[in-house]
Amino acid sequence: MLSKKASCDSHGQNSSYFLGWEEYEKNPYDQVKNPTGIIQMGLAENQLSLDLLESWVASNPDAAGLKTNGKSIFRKLALFQDYHGLPAFKKVLMETMAEMRGNLVKLEAGNLVLTAGATSANETLMFCLADPGEAFLIPTPYYPGFDRDLKWRTGAQIVPIQCTSSNGFEITAAALEEAYERAQKLNLKVKGVLFTNPANPLGTTMTVVELDHIIDFVAKKHIHIISDEVYAGTVFGSSSFVSIIEALMKRNLENTELWNRVHIVCSLSKDLGLPGFRIGMIYSNNPKVVSAATKMSSFGLISSQTQYLLSQMLLDKTFTRTYMSENKKRLLKRKTMLISELKHSGIACLESNAGLFCWVDMRHLLRDNTFEAEKELWEKVVRVVGLNISPGASCHCTEPGWFRMCFANMCEETLRVAMHRIKVRLVDVHRTRTARVKPTWLSPKWVKLLASFIESWLKLQ
């Protein structure tokens, strides 16, 4: 009944990332209506500062009412708009992006393509840069949705750059080369490197050393860079965020061949907490990519009404600066609360400074060091503990026992309930399992032999 494209399994819907969502949707937690339900900790959504956005909308009725100076512009916005987007919106987006990057980069509105969210932006870049069967290298662990966003309709392939906990999952020159060689053995032509910065699911900003490794690598291989920077506005730690554009400028690589092979994906879903508004964008220094992506954007446009409302909001610099500052404080407070509660339960997290989640180390809770054991633990966390979290396997992590926990998509009271469940239910599950597996040296046979040995030894004294 369906086409081969629609029915192929490259969507990734069978990933534990999506299966956890299905379990949650069957039995969602509600503090009043369903207090025993599953708490959603698999959704990277920021609800901590919605009150600030709601307050601005309430204080600016003209923007929400599609008016300028009290006069309606409904007819103008309701009629046809081409796929280039409203010039005023694109201009203020560039200013906002530059400010989020400390005004250390100069961005041009003519290099911007609007898309219906970052998902559309990433897929559009795949269509522009890779033919079916060609590959992009992506460092692990990576966002599980990339298997869907990058591969399903485009036919592009992903080859993991395998990073490990030994150095905090940082990208190395050796890991880049190893991934490239693996792609060649699979007869895959590598078209570029794609990474998220700040990283999802790690919650860390990339170091200048990592960015330099990537720049050197793609320059040598003559391939592309896609830097997914959708979490740029969520950096709350002491380490600063360095955009790929800034890293290139520091090395005086503007207007080089490499400069035209670098593309950035941004969004207001995470930075401004507006995923439902579907505001994504591609920024590229390559005119051919901008032209092709602009044509493709007609399949996923942003409504002119949404563009107008947000252009008015972003033009209010006092509000946007207050929002970004306060939002980071709230994210840091919530993240600190999560890691503190987990620590009380004997669970550690990777040190992080950005994002809406923590990369949680639960390797000590596995029955053995396998992904089968990780799946077993994950199923217990979902069904017994009542939390939907994302297992490392769904993020293509090379080490069993790591999990992503989101902390910004719920109120503080719900997070406390989630942490109480971990402290009580998860620890009990682990204690019950370990109690059943008694060490062999404590078996009755060994106890009897040990007692006999001690008795004999005492007689000799």
N, C-alpha and C positions, 0 to 999 in steps of 0.2 A: 504493500500500500504506500509506503514512504520511499522517497528517493534514497540513494546510497548515502548522500551527504547528511540527510536528516536522521538516518538510522544508524550511522556509524557510531562506535563507542568511544571516539576520541574526545567527547564532551567532558568525560571525567565524572559523570553523575554518580558512578559507583564508588567514588572515593569516600573514605570515612569522614572527610570534611563535610560533604553533602549529606551523608547518611546520618550524621549527628544532628543536622538540621531537621531531617525528617522525624527523628525521634522526639526532638523538642516540639515540633509542630503538632505532634499527636497529644502532647501532655504539657503545655506551656505553664510555667509558674506564674501565679498571681497571688500577691500577698493576702488578699481577702478571698477571692473566688476559688483559688487552687493552690494553697500553701504547700502542698506536697509535690507539686509539679516540677518539671525540669527547668533549671535556671539557664538562660542563654548566655554562655561565655564564649561563644564561637563567632560572635558578630562584632567586627571592628567598626563600631559606630560611636560617635561622640555626642552624648546627651547631657554632658555636664554644664554646657553654656547656652542651652537653648533659651533660657530665660532672658539672656542679654539680647538675643536676636528678636525674641518676641517683644521685648520692651522697645527696641528700635522701630519695629513695624508699627506698634501702637502709637509711637510718638511721631510717625511720619505717614499720616493717612493719605497724603497725595500720592506717594510712591505706591502704596498698596492699592489705592483706588485708581491707578493708571492716570494720574493727572500731573500737569506741569503748571505751576503758579495758579493752582485752583481750577484750571481748564482741562477737561477730559481729552486724552489722546487715545481713547479706546479704539476709534475707527482706524487710526493710523497703525496701531499695533495689531489690530485684528486682521488686517488685510495682508496680502502676500509679502513675504520678506525673502530675499535671496539667501543662499547658503553661506555667504561670507560673514554674516552676523552683523549686529549693530556696531558701527564704528566707535561710538562712545563707550560701549561695553568693553570692546576689545582694548581700547586705550587704557581704561581704568584697571582692567585685568593685568595689563603689563606693568602698570605702576605698582599694583598690589604684589605681584610676583617679585618684582625687584626689591620692594621694601622687605618682604619676607627673607630675602637673601642679603639683607643688610645694605642694600643699594650698592653692592660691590660688583654688580653685573649690569650691563646696559642691554635692554631688551627692546625690540622693535615690534610694533603691532602688526606690521606687514608679514612677520614671520609666524603669526599665530593662526591656528586652525581650531575652530570650536567644534566640540563633539558632545554627544549625549553621555557624559560620564567618561571616566578613565578607561573603563572596559572597552568602549567604542574607540577611544584613542589608541590603545595598544593594538587592537585588531586592525585598525586602519593602517598603522605603521607596518604591520606584518604584510598586508596586501601590497603596500607600496614598495617594500624592500626585499621580500622573499617570495620566490616561486614555490609551488607545492613540492614538498620533499626537501627543501633547503632548511637550514637549521640556524637557531640562535642559541648561544651558550648562556646559561643562567646559573648564578651561584646558589647553592643550597645552604640552608633550607629556604624555599621560596613559597610565595603565596599560592595556595592550591588552585585558585581560580585561573591561574595562568594556563593550566592545561586545557581549559575551556576557551579562554579569551584568545589565546595565540594560535591554537592548533585546529579547533573544531571545523570552522568554515574556511580557513585559509589553506589548510593542508601543510602548513609549516611544521617543523619539528623542533623539539627542545632537547638539548644535550646538557646535563647538569655539570656545573663546576663544583666539584666535591670539596666542601669546606668542613672543618671539624672543630670540636670544642677545645682541642689542645691549644688553640690560639684565639679562642673566643669567636670562632667561625669567620675569621677574617679571610679575605681573598688574597691568595699568593700568586706570584708569577708562575710557580711550578704547577699549581692547580689549574691555571688558565691553559698552560701548554698541554697538560694531561687531558683536559676536556677536548681540546682541539684535535689531538692525536686520536682520541677515541671516536670523534666524529668522522675523521678520515677513514678509520677502520670500518665504520658503518657505511662508508661511501656517501656521506652527507656533506654537501657544500656548506660551509659556515659563512653566514652573511653578517653576523655581528654578535655583540654581547649586550644582553639586557639585564639590568639590575634595579632594585628598589633602594632608594636612599632618601630618608632613613629606611632601614630594612624592615620588611614584613616577612617573617614573624619575629625577628630578633629584637626590634625596638632600639636599634643602635644606628648612629650616623657613621658613614664610612670615613675612614681616615684619609688624609692626603696621600699617604703611602699606597693605600689600596687603589685610589683613583689614578695615581701615577702608574701603577702596575697595569691597569686597564688601558690607559692612554698609550703606553709603550706597546702593549700587546696588539691593539687594534691598528696602530700606526704601522707595525711590522707586517701584519696580515692583510692590510688594506681592506678592512671591514668596518661596519657601522657600530655606533654606540647608541643604545636607547636607555636613558636614565629616567626611571619612573620615580618622580619626586612628589607623589601625592601626599606624603606625610611631612613635607618641609615645614609647615606651620605648626607642627606639634612638638617641636624640639623644646624640652623643658629642663634638660640637664646642663651641666657646666660645659661640656664639649659642644663646639659650634657646628653648624651644618655648612658643608661646602658643596655647592652645586657643581655639576660637571662643567658648566660654562665658566665658573670662577676658576676651577682647576686648570682649564685650558688657558685662560687669560694670564694666570700666574706664570705659565710657561711660554707666554708670548706666541701662542698658536692661533691667534685670530687670523682669519683670511687665508688660512692654509687649506690644503686638500682635506686634511682631517677635520677642520672646522665645519666643513660642509657634510660631514658624515656623522654628526652628533645631533641627536633629537631628544627632546625632553617631553615627558607626559606630566601634566599637572591636573588638579581637580580642586573643587571647593567642597567635596564630600567630606574630607577629613579635616582640612585646614579650617573650614568655616562651619563644619558640622551640618552640611546640607545635602546628604546623599539623595534625598527624594527630588531635589531640583535638577539633578542630572547635568551638572556643569563640569565638563572635562575639556581638555585642550592639548593640542600638540604644538610645541615650539621647535622650529627647525631653521637652521641657517641655509638650508638647501632649497632654492627656489623651485626645483622640479618636484621635490617631496611636498612642499607647501601647496603647489598647484594640484598635484594628484590627490592629496589628502583633502583639499577643499572640495574637489568634485565628489569624492566619496562621502563627505560629511552630509550630503543631501539625504542619505539613508538614515541619519540619526541627528536631526536638528534639535536645537534648544529653542523653545518657544520665545517669541519676541517679548511677550509679557514678562517672562522670567528674566530675560536679559535686562529689560528696563528696570524692574524692581531692584535687581542686584546691582545694577550700575549706580543707582541712587544710593544704595547702602554703602558701596565701596568708595563712592565719592566723599562720603562723610569720614574724613581721615581721623577725626577725634574718636569717633566710634570704633573704627577698625583697629586703631592702635590700642585702645582700651580693651577691646575684645581679645586681641591676640595676647596681650600681656596677662589679662585675667584668666584666659583659657589655659595658658601654660601653667599658671599657678595651681589651678584646679586639677589639671592632669597630673602634675607632680605630687600633689597631696593624695590623690586617689591611688596612684601607682605605689607610693610609699606605704599606704594602708594595706594594699594587697601583699606586697613582699614581707611586710611585718607580720601579718596574719599567717602567711605561708611558713615563715621562719619558725613561728611558735608550734607549727605542726611538723617541724623537721624537714621542710622542703625549701630548697634554694632556687634562685632565679639567676639567669645571666644578667650581668650588670648592664643597664640600659639607660638611655637618655632621651627617648622620643617614642612616638607612636601611641596606640590605644590598647596595648597588650604587653604581656611579659612572656618571655621564653623560659618555661619552668622545667627544672631538672627533677624528674621523678624516677631516675634510673634505679635508685635504691629500692623502689617499690616493685620492681619487676621480679618474677620468679626466676628468670634467667635472661641473659643478654641477647634476646632475639626480638624480631618484630612481631612474632606470634605472641610473645609475652606482653609486648606493648599493646597489641590489639585486645588481649584479654583484660589488661588493666583499664584501657579506655572504655571497653564495654561496661565494666563495673562502675566506672566513674559516671557514665551516662545513666545506666539503669538502676544502680544501687545507691550511689551518692546523689544522683539527680542533678548533674551538671553537664552541659554540653561544652566540651573543650575540644580543641583540634590536636590530634596526635601528630607526632613528628613525621610518621610515614606519609601522611597526606601532604606534607610539605617537602617530601623527598629528602628528609634528613638522613644522613648516613649512619647515625647512631640511635639505637632504640632507647626510648624512655624520656624523650623531650616532648613537651606539650605547649601549645599557645593558649594563654588565658587572657581574654579581653576584660577590661575593667571599667570602661567609660560608657557602656551602653545600659547602665542600670543606676538606680538610686543607691545611696550609701547603705541603707538598711538591707536591700537585697544582697549587696556584696557581703555584708556581715552574715547573712543567712548562708550564703555560699561558702564562706570560710568556716562557719560552724559545722557545716556538713562535711567538709574536708577533715576538720579536726576530729570529728566524732565518727562519721561513717567510713571514711577512707582508711583511717588508722585502724578501725575495728576490722575492716576487711583484710587489711594487711596482717594484723595480729592473728586473725583466725587462720589465714593461709600458712603463715610461718609456724604457728603452733602445731599444725598438722604435719609439717615436714620436720621431724625431729632429727638432729644430727646423729649420724650412725654411731659416733663414739659414746652417745648416751643411751644406746640400746641396752636392754636387760643383760645381754650376753657380755657386753663390754663393762658394764657396771659390776657384774659378778667377778670378772677377771681382775678388774682394778682392785676390788675389795680383797680378793685372795692375795694379790701381790702386796698390798699394804700390810695385811696380816702377817705374811711371811717375813717381810722386811722388819716389822716390829719385833718379831721373835728373835731375830739376829742381833738386835741392839743390846 
